[in-house]
């Protein structure tokens, strides 16, 4: 195909476990030409793609010949088990890398003190990961721990893909141990104490996801599914957030509220006060993602409501009731979206949502309760991502001790997820609210917007092959001042 014959538009597809979303984009201008969605069938996910493409082609005939790019979280997404030498350093570093690579961390195993391969084998059998991320040791340091962990994997019968991201001096020996296991070696995620180097491991996880996981989930019998998928959806979205931060010249946070989890993606430039902060054993990186598996609108509705009892950002009243954010319907209070709702009634409402994840709100009261759950999920997920800041005494004097990623200077917060995209006008003002009481390092004066056209995933898909288009498309998310 000559340059003149190359497609001038692209269809960007996100295969989700419940819905498949597609965006038709002009590759020259970055203009959005159409957006559609269709229910995902896990028997054959390409059925949803066919439905989306037909609808987009009806809107604009160029979609039929467009370039197609895709990402996927269907079938549970990418499930990663992290195996490291010990929990504080290498296992924690591996967990952070796995999250930033678009995976859901289903197990973290510290081999120090582990009862040989029996513990490792039972953990992997119980958690059923798609991939193992093997870490351990600093470069030039002790090789024994990561080599022993590799032997444990082989002895435990693990035959799935492995990404080896430990002491590079052990790579040759690990290659021999894992000769019968699909694996790839990359740079050490902790080359030295206090340094976290995730990029090489992120690329390796992406490679293994495409080569082994996509086909292994048997989501489609069609060869074009494997051909168009570029990576796991959270990995692609994080790339989109990075591009958005570059375009806006601002620190950016994206909160994606789903049915089962709430993901927080952040791109935060280094803090100029960092030299006054206690050095972390595992460094914090500028690009961070966290996944909260107990915060969501449907499958996790009951645990989301329970999280409100421990949150300092949702507006807790002295009597233990939640002060619900204002909404179009007046007179809303506490745990219900209506004055007559008792706590037991609200418990029944969230239980119904958990048991019927495809249920959609119909009445104003239904929507009030969904907004309450969304606010709890957003504020609690941001707390966990950001952590706290406090002054402590050290041998060298007073220092600022921080946990998590300091979001106080973040200029833009983007909300994503069905509850926000399909919400009533002004929903971002009602649910994207929080308080910094208790030392939480939350955004202080950000601009807020909703990714109503599901642009971020498309930006991430286009960023590598069409970077100029990706930047143009990202401007659709510029919040108004």
N, C-alpha and C positions, 0 to 999 in steps of 0.2 A: 504493500500500500504506500503510495507516495504521500508526501506531506500535504499536498492539495486534497488528497482523497481521505485524509484522516478525519475521524468523527469530530465535529465541532461542538458536540454536547456530550454530557456524561450522565449516566444514571447511577446514583450512589445508593446502595441497598444495605440496610441493617437487618439481619435475620435475628429476631428476638425469640424467646421461648413462647411468648404469647402472640405478639404482633410482629409483622415484618413491615418496615417503613422504607419508602423510596423517595428520593429527591432527584429531580431532573434539573441539570445545571448547564448553562451556556459556558463553555470552556474559554471563551474570549472575554466576555464581560463579567462573568461570575453571577449573572442574573439567575434567579430561581424561576424555572419555567413551569414547575409543577411539583406537587407533593401528594402522595397517596399512601395508604396502608392497607394491609390485608391480614387476616388471621393466619398464624403459622401452623402448619400441619407437621408434626414431628415424624410422621410416616414418610413424608416427602416435602422437604422445606421449599423446593423449587416451585411447588404449586403456588405458593404465596408470591414468589417472584414473578411468575407468569401473569398472575392477576394484577400485580402492580404495574408491570410493563404494559399490559393491555390498556389499563386506565390512563397511564401517562401518554401512550401513543394516541389515544383518543383526544387528549388535550393538545398534544403537539406531535405531529407525525415524525419529527426528527428523533424521538425517543426510540423508535424501532431500530435505528442504526447507530445508536449512541454507544460510546465506550461504557462498559459496565465495571464498577468497582463495588466490593462488598466487604462487610465485616459480620461477625457472628457471635452471638451469645446463646444461641439455641442449644437445647439439650443440656442445660446447666452451665454453659460457658466453658471456661478453662479452669479445671480444678488442679491446684498445685499443692504438693506436700514438700515442705522444706526440711531437709536433713542437714544439721550443722553440728559442730563440735560441742558447743555449749550455748546455753540459752541467751546469755547477756550480749554476746558479740556476734558470732557468726550466724546463729540461728535467727536472731533478730534482724541482722542485716539481710539475710536471705528472705525473710518475711517481707521486708520493705521492698526489696527488688521484685519479688513475686507479685506484690500488689501493683507496683508501677508498671509491670509487664502485662497487666490486664487479667491476671488470674485471681481466682477466689482461693484463698489459703485455707485448705481443709485440715491441715495438720502441720505442726512444728515439732520436730523430734530432735532433742539434744542428745547426741550419742554418748556424751560424757555421763557415766552412771547408768547408761541404758543396759538392760540385761540381754546383751548379745543380740543376735538377729531375731530372737523370738519376739521381743517387744516391738522391734521395727516391723517385722512381718505382720504382726497382728494389727498394728496401727494402720499400715497401708491397706490391709485387707478390709478393715472396718471403714476407713474414710474414702476408699476408692478414688484416689487422685488420677488425673490424666497424665500427669508429669511429675517427676521429682527434680527439685533443685538442690544439688549437693554442694554444700559450702564447708569451709573449715580451714583455719590457719591463715597466717599472714604470709606473704611472699618471702621466702628465705627462712621461714620459721620451721616449727615442728611439722613434719609431714605425716606422722603416724596417725593422727586422729582422722583426717579426711580419707586416708587410705583404708583405715579400719572400717569407716562408714561405708566405703565403696564395697568392701568385702561383705559387710553385713547386708547390703542391698542384694548382691548377687546370691548370697546364701539364703536369703529370705524368699528367693524365687521371683523377685521383681523383674519383669520383662518389658515394662513400659519405657517410654523415653525418659532420659536423664540429661539434665544440663549440669555440667561440672564447672563450678565457679569458685574453687578454693585455691589453696597454695599451688601456684603454677609449677613448682618443683616436683609435685606429685603427679602431674598429668600423665606422664608416660606409664607409670605403674598403674594408674587408674584405667588408662586405655586398655591395658592387658587384662585387668580384673573384669572390666565390663565389655569384653570383646564380643560376647553374645547378646548384649543389650544395646538397643539403639541409644546412642549418646553423642553429645557434642561437648567439647571443652571450650572455655572462653576465659576472659580475664577474671582475676580474683575480685570478688565484690568487696572484700576488705583487704586491700594490698598492704595496709599497715593500720595499726590501731588509730582510731579517730578519723579514718578516711573511708567513705562509701563510694564505690565506683560502679554504678548500676548499668551503664549503657551497653557494654558488651554482653552482659547476661540478658538484658532486655531483648537485644537483637537475637540471641540464641534461643530464648524462649519463644519468640515469634516464629523463628525458623522451625522449631520442633512442633509448634502448634499447627502450622500449615502442613508440615510433612507427615505427621503421625496422628495428631488429635482430630483434625477435621474429618479425615476419612474414617478414623476409628470409631467415631460416634454414629456412623451409618445414618446420617441425617438425610442423605440423598443418594440415589443410585446413578445420578447424572454426572458426567465428567465436568460439565461446565460449572457446577457448584464449587468444586475444588479450584477450578481455574480462576474464578472471579474473587474468591475470598482472600483478603489481604492480611487479616489478623483478627484477634479477639476484639470485640466491640470496646471494652474499657481501655485497651491499649490504644486503639484508634482515636477514641474520644480524648484521651490525654494528649495525644499529638495535636488534636484540634484545639485544645485549651492552650498548649504552648504557642501555636500559631496566633491565636486570638490575643494572647498577652503581648506578642511581638507587634501586632498590628495596632493595638491600643496604646502600647507603651506604658502599660499599667500592670501591677500585680493583679491576678485574676483568680477567683474561686468559682468552681461550678459544683452545684449540689444537685444530684440526680436522684429523685425519689421514685423508687420502683415498687412493685408489688411485694417483693420479698426483702430487698436490701435498699439501703441509701448509700450512694457512693459520693465521696467528696474528692474532687481533683483540684489541686492548687499549683500555681506557678508564682513563686514569691522570690524576689531578688534578695541577695544576702543582706542581712541586717547590719547597718554600719556600727551598731553597738556590740556586734558579735564578739569582739575581743574582750568585752567585759563579762561575757557569759561563761559559765563553767563549761569546760570542754566536754563534749559528749564522747563516750566510748565508741558509739556508732553515730557518725555524723548525720545531720539532717541535710537532705538534698533540696535544691530549688524546686524541683518537680516532684510532687508527692500525690499519692492516691491512697485513700483508706476506704474500706468497705465495712459497713455495719450490717451484719446479717440478722440482727434482731429488730431492725427499723424498716418498716415498709407499710404500704397501704392495704395489703390484702393478706398474703400468707403470714406476714409478721404483724398484723394489726393489733393483736392482743399484747404482744411484747412491746410494741410502740407505746400503747397506752400506759403500760406498766412503767416504761422509762420516764414518763412525766413525773412520777413520784420522786425521782432522783435528780431531776433537772432543775437548774437554777435560772434557766432562760425562758421558760414557758409561761412565766407570770404566776407562780404559785401564790395562793392566798394563805393567810394565817390559819384558816380553818381546813386547809388541805385541799381545797377545791382549786381547779385550774381556771384562771381568768382567760377565757377564750378570746382570740383576736376579733376585732369588730368585723362584721360582715353585713351584706345588704339587709338581711333580716334582723330586726332589732330585738332587744330583750334577751339576748343569748347569754347564758351564764355557765360558769364552772364546767363540770364534766359532760354536760349535754349541750346540744345546739339549740335547745328550747327549754324554757323555764320548768316545764313539767317533767322533763327527763330526769329520773333518778339515776344514781350511780349504777344500779343493777341493770337499768334499761340500756345505758351506754355500753356496759359490758356485753350485753346481748347483741348490740349493734356491731361491735368489733368482732365478736365471735362469728357472726353471720358473714362478715367480710372475709375472715380467715377461711371459713368453710366453703365460700363461693367466690373464688378469686376473679372470676369473670364478671361479677356483678357490677353494674353501673349505677351511680346515684341518679335519682329521678326528682325527688322533692327538694325544696330548699333546706329542709332539715337534714336530709341525706348529705347534701353538699356542705352544710355547716360542719357536720361531723368529719367529713373527709378533710376539710380545711384544718380542723383541729389536729387531726392525726398528722397531716403534712407539716404543720408548724412544729409539733413535737419532734418529728423525724428530722427536720432540717436543723433545728436548734441543737438537739442532742448530738447529731452527727458532726456538726461544726465544733461543738465542745470537744468531742473525742479527737477530732483532727487537730485542733489548735492547741489543746492543753492549756496549762496555766503558767503564769509568771509570778515569781516571788523573790524577795531578797533574803539571802541566807548568809551566815558567817562561815568563812573558810579560813584556813591557815594564813592566806594572803589578805584577808580582810573581807569586806562585804562584796558579794557577787550576786548577779541575777541568775537564778536557776529557772530554767524553762523546760517544759515538756511539750512535745508536739511541734507544730509549725506555727510560728507567730503570724497571725493574719491581721493584726491591728491596722497595718498600713495598706491593706488591700483596697484597690480603688473600684473594682467591679465585681459584683456577685451575680452569677447567672443561674437561674433555676431551670431544671429540666425534669422530665417525667410527665406521664399522662395527667396526673392531678393538676399540674400547672398549665400544661399545654391546652387542656380542655376545660379549664376552670372559668369561673365567672370573671367579668372585667375587674381589674384591680387586684387580682388574687395575690400578686407578688407583694403588694403592700401589706396584705393581711397575714400572710404565712411566712414571708421571709423577714422575720423579726426575731431579735434576740437581745439579751442583756449581758453585759460583761461582769456582772456582780460575781464576786468570788475569785477574781483574778484571771478569768478566762480571756485568752488572747484572740478575741473575735473582731471581725471588721468593725471599725468605728464609724466611718462615714462613707460607705460605698454607694455607688450607683447600682441599681438593681434592674434586671431584665429577665425575660423568659425566652427560652429557646423554643418558640412556638412552632417553628418549621423544621425542627430537628436538624439544624444546620451543623452543629459541632461534629457529629460523626462524619458528615460529608467533607467538612474541612480537613479532618484528620486523614480521610481516605485520599484526598486530592493533594495533600501536602508534599508527598514524595515525588509524584509524577507530574503534577501541575501546580507548583508552588505559587505562581502568580494568581491563578484562579482561586486557589485556597485562600489567599489573602483578601482578594476581592469579596469572596463569599463570607469571610469572617466579619466584614464590615456590616453585614446585616444584623449583627448582634451588638452593635454600638449602642449603649444606653443613651437615652435623651437626658440632658442635664436640666 
